[in-house]
Amino acid sequence: MPSDPASVVSESSVLPLARPQLAEARRMRAVELFEQRRPDAEVTRMVGIHPGSVRRWKRLWEQGGAQALRRRPATGRPPKLDDTQVEAVRAALEQGAQTHGFEADLWTLERAGIVIERLTGVKLARASVWRLLTGRLGWSLQRPRRQAVERDEAEIARWVAQEWPRIKKGR
């Protein structure tokens, strides 16, 4: 462990690579090996990929250089909310549903959609709200436990300890 606190901070602040970044890093490592004229079998072993992928990558590299193996931007329709709006939505949702005028402090897709529309002016379909919450915000489905509000844990424990054995013996 380094004794310099600054080096500890810099080492711990390095974020792990996302899957597309890891794949691109693996392809760029293969490019380095291609440039060194290493045999395909060696590239396969060193990079840890299927021989068919090595042949395909090598063919692409020969035709278009390293740029042919770089990651391409995602295709498709751009998201309706930019990163700043998503962070504003995150902050608003983390305040809780009651803060936004709902009776219970429980988020539903409809409620989250209402808050998103109030905050950003963008109306999202339920499926889009779900993708925003689970994909971009990293949230997961949470269901509240169904329990009576009047539930008395002490009385339940007393009944299990005293009444249940008496009833069970009565058989």
C-alpha positions as CSV (number, residue, x, y, z in Angstrom):
1,M,0.0,0.0,0.0
2,P,1.5,3.4,-1.0
3,S,2.3,5.7,1.9
4,D,1.4,8.8,-0.1
5,P,-2.3,9.7,0.5
6,A,-2.6,11.4,-2.9
7,S,-1.7,8.2,-4.7
8,V,-4.4,6.3,-2.7
9,V,-7.0,8.8,-3.7
10,S,-6.0,8.7,-7.4
11,E,-6.0,4.9,-7.5
12,S,-9.4,4.6,-5.8
13,S,-11.0,7.3,-8.0
14,V,-10.3,5.3,-11.2
15,L,-13.7,4.1,-12.4
16,P,-14.0,0.5,-13.7
17,L,-14.4,0.2,-17.5
18,A,-17.9,-0.4,-18.9
19,R,-18.4,-3.5,-21.1
20,P,-18.1,-1.6,-24.4
21,Q,-14.9,0.0,-23.3
22,L,-13.5,-3.3,-22.2
23,A,-14.3,-4.8,-25.6
24,E,-12.7,-1.9,-27.4
25,A,-9.6,-2.2,-25.2
26,R,-9.4,-5.9,-26.1
27,R,-9.6,-5.1,-29.8
28,M,-6.9,-2.4,-29.5
29,R,-4.6,-4.9,-27.7
30,A,-5.2,-7.3,-30.6
31,V,-4.2,-4.4,-33.0
32,E,-0.9,-4.0,-31.1
33,L,-0.2,-7.7,-31.5
34,F,-1.2,-7.6,-35.3
35,E,1.3,-4.7,-35.7
36,Q,4.0,-6.8,-34.1
37,R,3.2,-9.5,-36.7
38,R,2.3,-12.1,-34.0
39,P,0.6,-15.3,-35.2
40,D,-3.1,-15.5,-34.9
41,A,-2.9,-18.4,-32.4
42,E,-0.8,-16.2,-30.1
43,V,-3.2,-13.2,-30.4
44,T,-6.1,-15.6,-29.6
45,R,-4.3,-16.8,-26.5
46,M,-3.0,-13.4,-25.3
47,V,-6.3,-11.5,-25.8
48,G,-8.5,-14.4,-24.7
49,I,-10.9,-14.5,-27.6
50,H,-12.2,-17.0,-30.1
51,P,-10.0,-17.7,-33.2
52,G,-12.8,-16.7,-35.5
53,S,-12.9,-13.2,-33.9
54,V,-9.2,-12.8,-34.3
55,R,-9.5,-13.6,-38.0
56,R,-12.4,-11.2,-38.4
57,W,-10.6,-8.4,-36.5
58,K,-7.4,-9.0,-38.5
59,R,-9.3,-8.7,-41.8
60,L,-11.0,-5.5,-40.6
61,W,-7.6,-4.1,-39.4
62,E,-5.9,-4.9,-42.7
63,Q,-8.7,-3.1,-44.6
64,G,-9.2,-0.1,-42.4
65,G,-6.5,0.0,-39.8
66,A,-7.1,0.4,-36.0
67,Q,-9.9,2.8,-36.7
68,A,-12.0,0.0,-38.2
69,L,-11.9,-1.7,-34.8
70,R,-12.8,1.4,-32.7
71,R,-16.2,1.6,-31.0
72,R,-18.9,3.3,-33.0
73,P,-21.4,5.7,-31.4
74,A,-24.8,4.1,-30.6
75,T,-27.4,4.3,-33.3
76,G,-31.0,5.0,-33.0
77,R,-33.1,7.8,-31.7
78,P,-31.4,10.1,-29.2
79,P,-32.8,10.1,-25.6
80,K,-35.5,12.6,-24.9
81,L,-33.8,13.7,-21.7
82,D,-30.2,14.9,-21.5
83,D,-27.8,14.0,-18.7
84,T,-28.5,17.2,-16.8
85,Q,-32.3,16.5,-16.9
86,V,-31.7,12.9,-15.8
87,E,-29.8,14.1,-12.8
88,A,-32.5,16.6,-11.9
89,V,-35.1,13.8,-12.1
90,R,-32.9,11.6,-9.9
91,A,-32.7,14.3,-7.3
92,A,-36.4,15.0,-7.4
93,L,-37.3,11.3,-7.1
94,E,-34.9,10.8,-4.2
95,Q,-36.9,13.4,-2.3
96,G,-39.8,10.9,-2.1
97,A,-43.3,10.8,-3.5
98,Q,-44.9,12.7,-0.7
99,T,-42.7,15.7,-1.3
100,H,-44.3,15.9,-4.7
101,G,-47.9,15.8,-3.4
102,F,-48.7,12.1,-3.5
103,E,-50.5,10.6,-0.5
104,A,-48.2,7.6,0.0
105,D,-44.4,7.7,-0.2
106,L,-44.4,5.1,-3.0
107,W,-43.2,5.5,-6.5
108,T,-45.2,4.0,-9.4
109,L,-44.4,4.5,-13.1
110,E,-47.3,6.8,-13.4
111,R,-46.2,9.0,-10.5
112,A,-42.6,9.1,-11.7
113,G,-43.9,10.1,-15.2
114,I,-45.9,12.9,-13.7
115,V,-42.9,14.3,-11.8
116,I,-40.6,13.9,-14.9
117,E,-43.2,15.9,-17.0
118,R,-43.5,18.6,-14.4
119,L,-39.7,18.9,-14.1
120,T,-38.6,18.7,-17.7
121,G,-41.7,19.3,-19.8
122,V,-41.2,16.0,-21.5
123,K,-44.0,13.4,-21.4
124,L,-42.7,9.9,-21.3
125,A,-44.6,6.7,-22.0
126,R,-44.7,4.1,-19.1
127,A,-42.1,2.0,-20.9
128,S,-39.8,5.0,-21.3
129,V,-40.1,5.8,-17.6
130,W,-39.2,2.2,-16.8
131,R,-36.1,2.4,-19.1
132,L,-35.1,5.7,-17.5
133,L,-35.5,4.4,-14.0
134,T,-33.8,1.0,-14.5
135,G,-31.4,1.8,-17.2
136,R,-30.1,5.4,-16.8
137,L,-30.7,5.7,-13.1
138,G,-29.8,2.2,-12.2
139,W,-32.9,1.6,-10.0
140,S,-34.6,-1.7,-9.5
141,L,-38.1,-2.9,-8.9
142,Q,-39.0,-2.7,-5.2
143,R,-42.3,-3.9,-3.9
144,P,-43.5,-2.9,-0.4
145,R,-44.2,-5.7,2.1
146,R,-47.9,-6.2,2.6
147,Q,-48.5,-5.9,6.3
148,A,-51.3,-4.6,8.3
149,V,-50.6,-1.2,9.8
150,E,-52.2,-2.4,13.1
151,R,-49.8,-5.4,13.3
152,D,-48.5,-5.8,16.9
153,E,-45.3,-7.8,17.0
154,A,-45.3,-8.2,20.8
155,E,-48.8,-9.7,20.7
156,I,-47.8,-12.0,17.9
157,A,-44.8,-13.2,19.8
158,R,-46.9,-13.7,23.0
159,W,-49.5,-15.7,21.0
160,V,-46.9,-17.9,19.4
161,A,-45.1,-18.6,22.7
162,Q,-48.2,-19.2,24.8
163,E,-51.4,-19.8,22.9
164,W,-50.1,-21.8,20.0
165,P,-48.5,-24.6,22.2
166,R,-51.8,-24.8,24.2
167,I,-53.8,-25.2,21.0
168,K,-51.4,-27.7,19.5
169,K,-51.5,-29.9,22.7
170,G,-55.3,-29.8,22.5
171,R,-55.3,-32.1,19.4
